[in-house]
Each structure stands twice: as structure tokens, then as C-alpha cells.
Amino acid sequence: MEFRERLKELRTQKNISQMQLAVKTGLSQSAIAKWELGKTEPTASAIITLSKFFNETTDYLLGVED
């Protein structure tokens, strides 16, 4: 599973919108939308922020491990 799929899956499991995720993490909603669409890739710091928010490893988010 790719990062974009993992991100959307984790977000929907928490039942939050892209905007709610943006507010809670300090990331922009437009960046989250682009990541979920696979148009851009997040920075390392954004991946770490998402990892902490979802309480998942960066490897899981990146699809390196299941």
C-alpha cells in the first residue's frame, strides 16, 4: 500500500476530514489533499508529524511495513 492510501485510510478510520487533520497537525489541507491524490510527496518532517498524530511508525506510513 502506498503512502497516499495509508494516509487516507488512517484519516477515515479516525473519522476526520482533511481540514480537521490539518488543524490538528498544523499541516495545510491543500498539502494533505495533494498527498492523498498522489500529486506530491510529503517532507520528512510532515511524515514524522503524521506518524506521531496517528501513533504509527514512519515505515508503516510509507508502506515499508504492514
mmCIF file of the N, C-alpha and C atoms, coordinates in Angstrom:
data_MODEL
# 
_entry.id   MODEL 
# 
loop_
_atom_site.group_PDB 
_atom_site.id 
_atom_site.type_symbol 
_atom_site.label_atom_id 
_atom_site.label_alt_id 
_atom_site.label_comp_id 
_atom_site.label_asym_id 
_atom_site.label_entity_id 
_atom_site.label_seq_id 
_atom_site.pdbx_PDB_ins_code 
_atom_site.Cartn_x 
_atom_site.Cartn_y 
_atom_site.Cartn_z 
_atom_site.occupancy 
_atom_site.B_iso_or_equiv 
_atom_site.pdbx_formal_charge 
_atom_site.auth_seq_id 
_atom_site.auth_comp_id 
_atom_site.auth_asym_id 
_atom_site.auth_atom_id 
_atom_site.pdbx_PDB_model_num 
ATOM 1   N N  . MET A 1 1  ? 0.846   -1.178 0.000  1.00 0.00 ? 1  MET A N  1 
ATOM 2   C CA . MET A 1 1  ? 0.000   0.000  0.000  1.00 0.00 ? 1  MET A CA 1 
ATOM 3   C C  . MET A 1 1  ? 0.895   1.246  0.000  1.00 0.00 ? 1  MET A C  1 
ATOM 4   N N  . GLU A 1 2  ? 0.545   2.207  -0.788 1.00 0.00 ? 2  GLU A N  1 
ATOM 5   C CA . GLU A 1 2  ? 1.320   3.437  -0.911 1.00 0.00 ? 2  GLU A CA 1 
ATOM 6   C C  . GLU A 1 2  ? 0.975   4.427  0.198  1.00 0.00 ? 2  GLU A C  1 
ATOM 7   N N  . PHE A 1 3  ? 1.860   5.417  0.371  1.00 0.00 ? 3  PHE A N  1 
ATOM 8   C CA . PHE A 1 3  ? 1.645   6.446  1.392  1.00 0.00 ? 3  PHE A CA 1 
ATOM 9   C C  . PHE A 1 3  ? 0.274   7.093  1.260  1.00 0.00 ? 3  PHE A C  1 
ATOM 10  N N  . ARG A 1 4  ? -0.095  7.463  0.048  1.00 0.00 ? 4  ARG A N  1 
ATOM 11  C CA . ARG A 1 4  ? -1.364  8.169  -0.144 1.00 0.00 ? 4  ARG A CA 1 
ATOM 12  C C  . ARG A 1 4  ? -2.552  7.335  0.333  1.00 0.00 ? 4  ARG A C  1 
ATOM 13  N N  . GLU A 1 5  ? -2.488  6.029  0.105  1.00 0.00 ? 5  GLU A N  1 
ATOM 14  C CA . GLU A 1 5  ? -3.562  5.139  0.539  1.00 0.00 ? 5  GLU A CA 1 
ATOM 15  C C  . GLU A 1 5  ? -3.574  4.989  2.057  1.00 0.00 ? 5  GLU A C  1 
ATOM 16  N N  . ARG A 1 6  ? -2.380  4.866  2.628  1.00 0.00 ? 6  ARG A N  1 
ATOM 17  C CA . ARG A 1 6  ? -2.275  4.737  4.089  1.00 0.00 ? 6  ARG A CA 1 
ATOM 18  C C  . ARG A 1 6  ? -2.807  5.986  4.772  1.00 0.00 ? 6  ARG A C  1 
ATOM 19  N N  . LEU A 1 7  ? -2.435  7.144  4.266  1.00 0.00 ? 7  LEU A N  1 
ATOM 20  C CA . LEU A 1 7  ? -2.870  8.395  4.872  1.00 0.00 ? 7  LEU A CA 1 
ATOM 21  C C  . LEU A 1 7  ? -4.391  8.495  4.862  1.00 0.00 ? 7  LEU A C  1 
ATOM 22  N N  . LYS A 1 8  ? -4.987  8.246  3.729  1.00 0.00 ? 8  LYS A N  1 
ATOM 23  C CA . LYS A 1 8  ? -6.452  8.340  3.635  1.00 0.00 ? 8  LYS A CA 1 
ATOM 24  C C  . LYS A 1 8  ? -7.122  7.305  4.531  1.00 0.00 ? 8  LYS A C  1 
ATOM 25  N N  . GLU A 1 9  ? -6.581  6.101  4.569  1.00 0.00 ? 9  GLU A N  1 
ATOM 26  C CA . GLU A 1 9  ? -7.140  5.047  5.403  1.00 0.00 ? 9  GLU A CA 1 
ATOM 27  C C  . GLU A 1 9  ? -7.096  5.438  6.889  1.00 0.00 ? 9  GLU A C  1 
ATOM 28  N N  . LEU A 1 10 ? -5.953  5.917  7.336  1.00 0.00 ? 10 LEU A N  1 
ATOM 29  C CA . LEU A 1 10 ? -5.817  6.316  8.740  1.00 0.00 ? 10 LEU A CA 1 
ATOM 30  C C  . LEU A 1 10 ? -6.736  7.485  9.078  1.00 0.00 ? 10 LEU A C  1 
ATOM 31  N N  . ARG A 1 11 ? -6.833  8.432  8.168  1.00 0.00 ? 11 ARG A N  1 
ATOM 32  C CA . ARG A 1 11 ? -7.688  9.594  8.393  1.00 0.00 ? 11 ARG A CA 1 
ATOM 33  C C  . ARG A 1 11 ? -9.156  9.187  8.483  1.00 0.00 ? 11 ARG A C  1 
ATOM 34  N N  . THR A 1 12 ? -9.597  8.337  7.582  1.00 0.00 ? 12 THR A N  1 
ATOM 35  C CA . THR A 1 12 ? -11.003 7.923  7.601  1.00 0.00 ? 12 THR A CA 1 
ATOM 36  C C  . THR A 1 12 ? -11.301 7.020  8.796  1.00 0.00 ? 12 THR A C  1 
ATOM 37  N N  . GLN A 1 13 ? -10.326 6.237  9.245  1.00 0.00 ? 13 GLN A N  1 
ATOM 38  C CA . GLN A 1 13 ? -10.520 5.422  10.447 1.00 0.00 ? 13 GLN A CA 1 
ATOM 39  C C  . GLN A 1 13 ? -10.770 6.295  11.670 1.00 0.00 ? 13 GLN A C  1 
ATOM 40  N N  . LYS A 1 14 ? -10.123 7.456  11.704 1.00 0.00 ? 14 LYS A N  1 
ATOM 41  C CA . LYS A 1 14 ? -10.336 8.405  12.808 1.00 0.00 ? 14 LYS A CA 1 
ATOM 42  C C  . LYS A 1 14 ? -11.578 9.261  12.575 1.00 0.00 ? 14 LYS A C  1 
ATOM 43  N N  . ASN A 1 15 ? -12.194 9.092  11.395 1.00 0.00 ? 15 ASN A N  1 
ATOM 44  C CA . ASN A 1 15 ? -13.407 9.819  11.039 1.00 0.00 ? 15 ASN A CA 1 
ATOM 45  C C  . ASN A 1 15 ? -13.203 11.333 11.099 1.00 0.00 ? 15 ASN A C  1 
ATOM 46  N N  . ILE A 1 16 ? -12.085 11.782 10.499 1.00 0.00 ? 16 ILE A N  1 
ATOM 47  C CA . ILE A 1 16 ? -11.813 13.216 10.440 1.00 0.00 ? 16 ILE A CA 1 
ATOM 48  C C  . ILE A 1 16 ? -11.606 13.641 8.985  1.00 0.00 ? 16 ILE A C  1 
ATOM 49  N N  . SER A 1 17 ? -11.935 14.873 8.720  1.00 0.00 ? 17 SER A N  1 
ATOM 50  C CA . SER A 1 17 ? -11.764 15.423 7.378  1.00 0.00 ? 17 SER A CA 1 
ATOM 51  C C  . SER A 1 17 ? -10.316 15.853 7.175  1.00 0.00 ? 17 SER A C  1 
ATOM 52  N N  . GLN A 1 18 ? -9.994  16.169 5.942  1.00 0.00 ? 18 GLN A N  1 
ATOM 53  C CA . GLN A 1 18 ? -8.660  16.700 5.656  1.00 0.00 ? 18 GLN A CA 1 
ATOM 54  C C  . GLN A 1 18 ? -8.438  17.997 6.420  1.00 0.00 ? 18 GLN A C  1 
ATOM 55  N N  . MET A 1 19 ? -9.454  18.829 6.506  1.00 0.00 ? 19 MET A N  1 
ATOM 56  C CA . MET A 1 19 ? -9.330  20.104 7.217  1.00 0.00 ? 19 MET A CA 1 
ATOM 57  C C  . MET A 1 19 ? -9.098  19.870 8.711  1.00 0.00 ? 19 MET A C  1 
ATOM 58  N N  . GLN A 1 20 ? -9.817  18.930 9.291  1.00 0.00 ? 20 GLN A N  1 
ATOM 59  C CA . GLN A 1 20 ? -9.622  18.627 10.714 1.00 0.00 ? 20 GLN A CA 1 
ATOM 60  C C  . GLN A 1 20 ? -8.213  18.102 10.968 1.00 0.00 ? 20 GLN A C  1 
ATOM 61  N N  . LEU A 1 21 ? -7.718  17.257 10.068 1.00 0.00 ? 21 LEU A N  1 
ATOM 62  C CA . LEU A 1 21 ? -6.354  16.751 10.196 1.00 0.00 ? 21 LEU A CA 1 
ATOM 63  C C  . LEU A 1 21 ? -5.360  17.898 10.095 1.00 0.00 ? 21 LEU A C  1 
ATOM 64  N N  . ALA A 1 22 ? -5.606  18.802 9.185  1.00 0.00 ? 22 ALA A N  1 
ATOM 65  C CA . ALA A 1 22 ? -4.721  19.953 9.011  1.00 0.00 ? 22 ALA A CA 1 
ATOM 66  C C  . ALA A 1 22 ? -4.664  20.797 10.280 1.00 0.00 ? 22 ALA A C  1 
ATOM 67  N N  . VAL A 1 23 ? -5.805  21.071 10.859 1.00 0.00 ? 23 VAL A N  1 
ATOM 68  C CA . VAL A 1 23 ? -5.865  21.888 12.074 1.00 0.00 ? 23 VAL A CA 1 
ATOM 69  C C  . VAL A 1 23 ? -5.145  21.190 13.228 1.00 0.00 ? 23 VAL A C  1 
ATOM 70  N N  . LYS A 1 24 ? -5.368  19.878 13.374 1.00 0.00 ? 24 LYS A N  1 
ATOM 71  C CA . LYS A 1 24 ? -4.783  19.137 14.487 1.00 0.00 ? 24 LYS A CA 1 
ATOM 72  C C  . LYS A 1 24 ? -3.280  18.934 14.356 1.00 0.00 ? 24 LYS A C  1 
ATOM 73  N N  . THR A 1 25 ? -2.762  18.956 13.132 1.00 0.00 ? 25 THR A N  1 
ATOM 74  C CA . THR A 1 25 ? -1.332  18.695 12.923 1.00 0.00 ? 25 THR A CA 1 
ATOM 75  C C  . THR A 1 25 ? -0.529  19.936 12.546 1.00 0.00 ? 25 THR A C  1 
ATOM 76  N N  . GLY A 1 26 ? -1.211  20.997 12.156 1.00 0.00 ? 26 GLY A N  1 
ATOM 77  C CA . GLY A 1 26 ? -0.503  22.188 11.710 1.00 0.00 ? 26 GLY A CA 1 
ATOM 78  C C  . GLY A 1 26 ? -0.035  22.100 10.269 1.00 0.00 ? 26 GLY A C  1 
ATOM 79  N N  . LEU A 1 27 ? -0.479  21.075 9.566  1.00 0.00 ? 27 LEU A N  1 
ATOM 80  C CA . LEU A 1 27 ? -0.175  20.921 8.142  1.00 0.00 ? 27 LEU A CA 1 
ATOM 81  C C  . LEU A 1 27 ? -1.289  21.583 7.344  1.00 0.00 ? 27 LEU A C  1 
ATOM 82  N N  . SER A 1 28 ? -1.050  21.856 6.079  1.00 0.00 ? 28 SER A N  1 
ATOM 83  C CA . SER A 1 28 ? -2.097  22.513 5.289  1.00 0.00 ? 28 SER A CA 1 
ATOM 84  C C  . SER A 1 28 ? -3.045  21.485 4.671  1.00 0.00 ? 28 SER A C  1 
ATOM 85  N N  . GLN A 1 29 ? -4.302  21.877 4.567  1.00 0.00 ? 29 GLN A N  1 
ATOM 86  C CA . GLN A 1 29 ? -5.308  20.994 3.977  1.00 0.00 ? 29 GLN A CA 1 
ATOM 87  C C  . GLN A 1 29 ? -4.984  20.726 2.522  1.00 0.00 ? 29 GLN A C  1 
ATOM 88  N N  . SER A 1 30 ? -4.484  21.723 1.819  1.00 0.00 ? 30 SER A N  1 
ATOM 89  C CA . SER A 1 30 ? -4.165  21.526 0.402  1.00 0.00 ? 30 SER A CA 1 
ATOM 90  C C  . SER A 1 30 ? -3.026  20.524 0.234  1.00 0.00 ? 30 SER A C  1 
ATOM 91  N N  . ALA A 1 31 ? -2.049  20.547 1.134  1.00 0.00 ? 31 ALA A N  1 
ATOM 92  C CA . ALA A 1 31 ? -0.955  19.571 1.066  1.00 0.00 ? 31 ALA A CA 1 
ATOM 93  C C  . ALA A 1 31 ? -1.490  18.170 1.315  1.00 0.00 ? 31 ALA A C  1 
ATOM 94  N N  . ILE A 1 32 ? -2.352  18.019 2.307  1.00 0.00 ? 32 ILE A N  1 
ATOM 95  C CA . ILE A 1 32 ? -2.937  16.709 2.615  1.00 0.00 ? 32 ILE A CA 1 
ATOM 96  C C  . ILE A 1 32 ? -3.718  16.189 1.416  1.00 0.00 ? 32 ILE A C  1 
ATOM 97  N N  . ALA A 1 33 ? -4.497  17.052 0.787  1.00 0.00 ? 33 ALA A N  1 
ATOM 98  C CA . ALA A 1 33 ? -5.265  16.654 -0.400 1.00 0.00 ? 33 ALA A CA 1 
ATOM 99  C C  . ALA A 1 33 ? -4.337  16.193 -1.522 1.00 0.00 ? 33 ALA A C  1 
ATOM 100 N N  . LYS A 1 34 ? -3.260  16.930 -1.756 1.00 0.00 ? 34 LYS A N  1 
ATOM 101 C CA . LYS A 1 34 ? -2.308  16.556 -2.810 1.00 0.00 ? 34 LYS A CA 1 
ATOM 102 C C  . LYS A 1 34 ? -1.619  15.238 -2.493 1.00 0.00 ? 34 LYS A C  1 
ATOM 103 N N  . TRP A 1 35 ? -1.300  15.007 -1.219 1.00 0.00 ? 35 TRP A N  1 
ATOM 104 C CA . TRP A 1 35 ? -0.679  13.734 -0.843 1.00 0.00 ? 35 TRP A CA 1 
ATOM 105 C C  . TRP A 1 35 ? -1.634  12.576 -1.081 1.00 0.00 ? 35 TRP A C  1 
ATOM 106 N N  . GLU A 1 36 ? -2.897  12.752 -0.684 1.00 0.00 ? 36 GLU A N  1 
ATOM 107 C CA . GLU A 1 36 ? -3.884  11.678 -0.858 1.00 0.00 ? 36 GLU A CA 1 
ATOM 108 C C  . GLU A 1 36 ? -4.170  11.397 -2.326 1.00 0.00 ? 36 GLU A C  1 
ATOM 109 N N  . LEU A 1 37 ? -4.022  12.393 -3.167 1.00 0.00 ? 37 LEU A N  1 
ATOM 110 C CA . LEU A 1 37 ? -4.218  12.201 -4.606 1.00 0.00 ? 37 LEU A CA 1 
ATOM 111 C C  . LEU A 1 37 ? -2.949  11.688 -5.296 1.00 0.00 ? 37 LEU A C  1 
ATOM 112 N N  . GLY A 1 38 ? -1.844  11.682 -4.574 1.00 0.00 ? 38 GLY A N  1 
ATOM 113 C CA . GLY A 1 38 ? -0.580  11.232 -5.145 1.00 0.00 ? 38 GLY A CA 1 
ATOM 114 C C  . GLY A 1 38 ? 0.075   12.271 -6.039 1.00 0.00 ? 38 GLY A C  1 
ATOM 115 N N  . LYS A 1 39 ? -0.333  13.529 -5.907 1.00 0.00 ? 39 LYS A N  1 
ATOM 116 C CA . LYS A 1 39 ? 0.232   14.587 -6.752 1.00 0.00 ? 39 LYS A CA 1 
ATOM 117 C C  . LYS A 1 39 ? 1.584   15.070 -6.243 1.00 0.00 ? 39 LYS A C  1 
ATOM 118 N N  . THR A 1 40 ? 1.769   15.052 -4.919 1.00 0.00 ? 40 THR A N  1 
ATOM 119 C CA . THR A 1 40 ? 3.044   15.442 -4.324 1.00 0.00 ? 40 THR A CA 1 
ATOM 120 C C  . THR A 1 40 ? 3.387   14.480 -3.201 1.00 0.00 ? 40 THR A C  1 
ATOM 121 N N  . GLU A 1 41 ? 4.613   14.556 -2.743 1.00 0.00 ? 41 GLU A N  1 
ATOM 122 C CA . GLU A 1 41 ? 5.082   13.732 -1.625 1.00 0.00 ? 41 GLU A CA 1 
ATOM 123 C C  . GLU A 1 41 ? 5.358   14.637 -0.428 1.00 0.00 ? 41 GLU A C  1 
ATOM 124 N N  . PRO A 1 42 ? 5.093   14.143 0.777  1.00 0.00 ? 42 PRO A N  1 
ATOM 125 C CA . PRO A 1 42 ? 5.333   14.961 1.965  1.00 0.00 ? 42 PRO A CA 1 
ATOM 126 C C  . PRO A 1 42 ? 6.821   15.053 2.300  1.00 0.00 ? 42 PRO A C  1 
ATOM 127 N N  . THR A 1 43 ? 7.158   16.080 3.064  1.00 0.00 ? 43 THR A N  1 
ATOM 128 C CA . THR A 1 43 ? 8.521   16.211 3.565  1.00 0.00 ? 43 THR A CA 1 
ATOM 129 C C  . THR A 1 43 ? 8.719   15.224 4.713  1.00 0.00 ? 43 THR A C  1 
ATOM 130 N N  . ALA A 1 44 ? 9.958   15.028 5.077  1.00 0.00 ? 44 ALA A N  1 
ATOM 131 C CA . ALA A 1 44 ? 10.266  14.143 6.208  1.00 0.00 ? 44 ALA A CA 1 
ATOM 132 C C  . ALA A 1 44 ? 9.599   14.651 7.483  1.00 0.00 ? 44 ALA A C  1 
ATOM 133 N N  . SER A 1 45 ? 9.624   15.951 7.701  1.00 0.00 ? 45 SER A N  1 
ATOM 134 C CA . SER A 1 45 ? 9.019   16.490 8.924  1.00 0.00 ? 45 SER A CA 1 
ATOM 135 C C  . SER A 1 45 ? 7.503   16.283 8.930  1.00 0.00 ? 45 SER A C  1 
ATOM 136 N N  . ALA A 1 46 ? 6.859   16.371 7.773  1.00 0.00 ? 46 ALA A N  1 
ATOM 137 C CA . ALA A 1 46 ? 5.417   16.119 7.694  1.00 0.00 ? 46 ALA A CA 1 
ATOM 138 C C  . ALA A 1 46 ? 5.111   14.652 7.989  1.00 0.00 ? 46 ALA A C  1 
ATOM 139 N N  . ILE A 1 47 ? 5.947   13.751 7.499  1.00 0.00 ? 47 ILE A N  1 
ATOM 140 C CA . ILE A 1 47 ? 5.753   12.319 7.764  1.00 0.00 ? 47 ILE A CA 1 
ATOM 141 C C  . ILE A 1 47 ? 5.882   12.044 9.258  1.00 0.00 ? 47 ILE A C  1 
ATOM 142 N N  . ILE A 1 48 ? 6.853   12.668 9.899  1.00 0.00 ? 48 ILE A N  1 
ATOM 143 C CA . ILE A 1 48 ? 7.031   12.496 11.343 1.00 0.00 ? 48 ILE A CA 1 
ATOM 144 C C  . ILE A 1 48 ? 5.824   13.043 12.103 1.00 0.00 ? 48 ILE A C  1 
ATOM 145 N N  . THR A 1 49 ? 5.338   14.205 11.694 1.00 0.00 ? 49 THR A N  1 
ATOM 146 C CA . THR A 1 49 ? 4.156   14.798 12.328 1.00 0.00 ? 49 THR A CA 1 
ATOM 147 C C  . THR A 1 49 ? 2.957   13.865 12.208 1.00 0.00 ? 49 THR A C  1 
ATOM 148 N N  . LEU A 1 50 ? 2.730   13.320 11.020 1.00 0.00 ? 50 LEU A N  1 
ATOM 149 C CA . LEU A 1 50 ? 1.613   12.395 10.809 1.00 0.00 ? 50 LEU A CA 1 
ATOM 150 C C  . LEU A 1 50 ? 1.803   11.104 11.597 1.00 0.00 ? 50 LEU A C  1 
ATOM 151 N N  . SER A 1 51 ? 3.025   10.627 11.660 1.00 0.00 ? 51 SER A N  1 
ATOM 152 C CA . SER A 1 51 ? 3.338   9.423  12.414 1.00 0.00 ? 51 SER A CA 1 
ATOM 153 C C  . SER A 1 51 ? 2.970   9.590  13.884 1.00 0.00 ? 51 SER A C  1 
ATOM 154 N N  . LYS A 1 52 ? 3.331   10.721 14.442 1.00 0.00 ? 52 LYS A N  1 
ATOM 155 C CA . LYS A 1 52 ? 3.012   10.999 15.852 1.00 0.00 ? 52 LYS A CA 1 
ATOM 156 C C  . LYS A 1 52 ? 1.502   11.146 16.046 1.00 0.00 ? 52 LYS A C  1 
ATOM 157 N N  . PHE A 1 53 ? 0.842   11.847 15.134 1.00 0.00 ? 53 PHE A N  1 
ATOM 158 C CA . PHE A 1 53 ? -0.597  12.054 15.260 1.00 0.00 ? 53 PHE A CA 1 
ATOM 159 C C  . PHE A 1 53 ? -1.357  10.724 15.219 1.00 0.00 ? 53 PHE A C  1 
ATOM 160 N N  . PHE A 1 54 ? -1.011  9.867  14.260 1.00 0.00 ? 54 PHE A N  1 
ATOM 161 C CA . PHE A 1 54 ? -1.717  8.597  14.100 1.00 0.00 ? 54 PHE A CA 1 
ATOM 162 C C  . PHE A 1 54 ? -1.154  7.481  14.981 1.00 0.00 ? 54 PHE A C  1 
ATOM 163 N N  . ASN A 1 55 ? -0.066  7.773  15.704 1.00 0.00 ? 55 ASN A N  1 
ATOM 164 C CA . ASN A 1 55 ? 0.587   6.782  16.545 1.00 0.00 ? 55 ASN A CA 1 
ATOM 165 C C  . ASN A 1 55 ? 0.983   5.537  15.736 1.00 0.00 ? 55 ASN A C  1 
ATOM 166 N N  . GLU A 1 56 ? 1.576   5.788  14.584 1.00 0.00 ? 56 GLU A N  1 
ATOM 167 C CA . GLU A 1 56 ? 2.068   4.743  13.690 1.00 0.00 ? 56 GLU A CA 1 
ATOM 168 C C  . GLU A 1 56 ? 3.522   5.048  13.355 1.00 0.00 ? 56 GLU A C  1 
ATOM 169 N N  . THR A 1 57 ? 4.261   4.028  12.949 1.00 0.00 ? 57 THR A N  1 
ATOM 170 C CA . THR A 1 57 ? 5.657   4.262  12.571 1.00 0.00 ? 57 THR A CA 1 
ATOM 171 C C  . THR A 1 57 ? 5.721   4.943  11.210 1.00 0.00 ? 57 THR A C  1 
ATOM 172 N N  . THR A 1 58 ? 6.829   5.608  10.977 1.00 0.00 ? 58 THR A N  1 
ATOM 173 C CA . THR A 1 58 ? 7.024   6.222  9.659  1.00 0.00 ? 58 THR A CA 1 
ATOM 174 C C  . THR A 1 58 ? 7.103   5.136  8.601  1.00 0.00 ? 58 THR A C  1 
ATOM 175 N N  . ASP A 1 59 ? 7.690   4.001  8.928  1.00 0.00 ? 59 ASP A N  1 
ATOM 176 C CA . ASP A 1 59 ? 7.761   2.885  7.967  1.00 0.00 ? 59 ASP A CA 1 
ATOM 177 C C  . ASP A 1 59 ? 6.367   2.417  7.573  1.00 0.00 ? 59 ASP A C  1 
ATOM 178 N N  . TYR A 1 60 ? 5.452   2.374  8.541  1.00 0.00 ? 60 TYR A N  1 
ATOM 179 C CA . TYR A 1 60 ? 4.080   1.978  8.220  1.00 0.00 ? 60 TYR A CA 1 
ATOM 180 C C  . TYR A 1 60 ? 3.448   2.997  7.271  1.00 0.00 ? 60 TYR A C  1 
ATOM 181 N N  . LEU A 1 61 ? 3.597   4.275  7.610  1.00 0.00 ? 61 LEU A N  1 
ATOM 182 C CA . LEU A 1 61 ? 3.015   5.317  6.750  1.00 0.00 ? 61 LEU A CA 1 
ATOM 183 C C  . LEU A 1 61 ? 3.566   5.255  5.324  1.00 0.00 ? 61 LEU A C  1 
ATOM 184 N N  . LEU A 1 62 ? 4.849   4.959  5.200  1.00 0.00 ? 62 LEU A N  1 
ATOM 185 C CA . LEU A 1 62 ? 5.484   4.925  3.893  1.00 0.00 ? 62 LEU A CA 1 
ATOM 186 C C  . LEU A 1 62 ? 5.265   3.609  3.150  1.00 0.00 ? 62 LEU A C  1 
ATOM 187 N N  . GLY A 1 63 ? 4.624   2.650  3.801  1.00 0.00 ? 63 GLY A N  1 
ATOM 188 C CA . GLY A 1 63 ? 4.347   1.375  3.148  1.00 0.00 ? 63 GLY A CA 1 
ATOM 189 C C  . GLY A 1 63 ? 5.515   0.406  3.163  1.00 0.00 ? 63 GLY A C  1 
ATOM 190 N N  . VAL A 1 64 ? 6.511   0.683  4.011  1.00 0.00 ? 64 VAL A N  1 
ATOM 191 C CA . VAL A 1 64 ? 7.662   -0.202 4.109  1.00 0.00 ? 64 VAL A CA 1 
ATOM 192 C C  . VAL A 1 64 ? 7.301   -1.452 4.908  1.00 0.00 ? 64 VAL A C  1 
ATOM 193 N N  . GLU A 1 65 ? 6.426   -1.284 5.907  1.00 0.00 ? 65 GLU A N  1 
ATOM 194 C CA . GLU A 1 65 ? 5.975   -2.410 6.711  1.00 0.00 ? 65 GLU A CA 1 
ATOM 195 C C  . GLU A 1 65 ? 4.461   -2.378 6.846  1.00 0.00 ? 65 GLU A C  1 
ATOM 196 N N  . ASP A 1 66 ? 3.911   -3.533 7.174  1.00 0.00 ? 66 ASP A N  1 
ATOM 197 C CA . ASP A 1 66 ? 2.453   -3.637 7.351  1.00 0.00 ? 66 ASP A CA 1 
ATOM 198 C C  . ASP A 1 66 ? 2.061   -3.486 8.798  1.00 0.00 ? 66 ASP A C  1 
# 
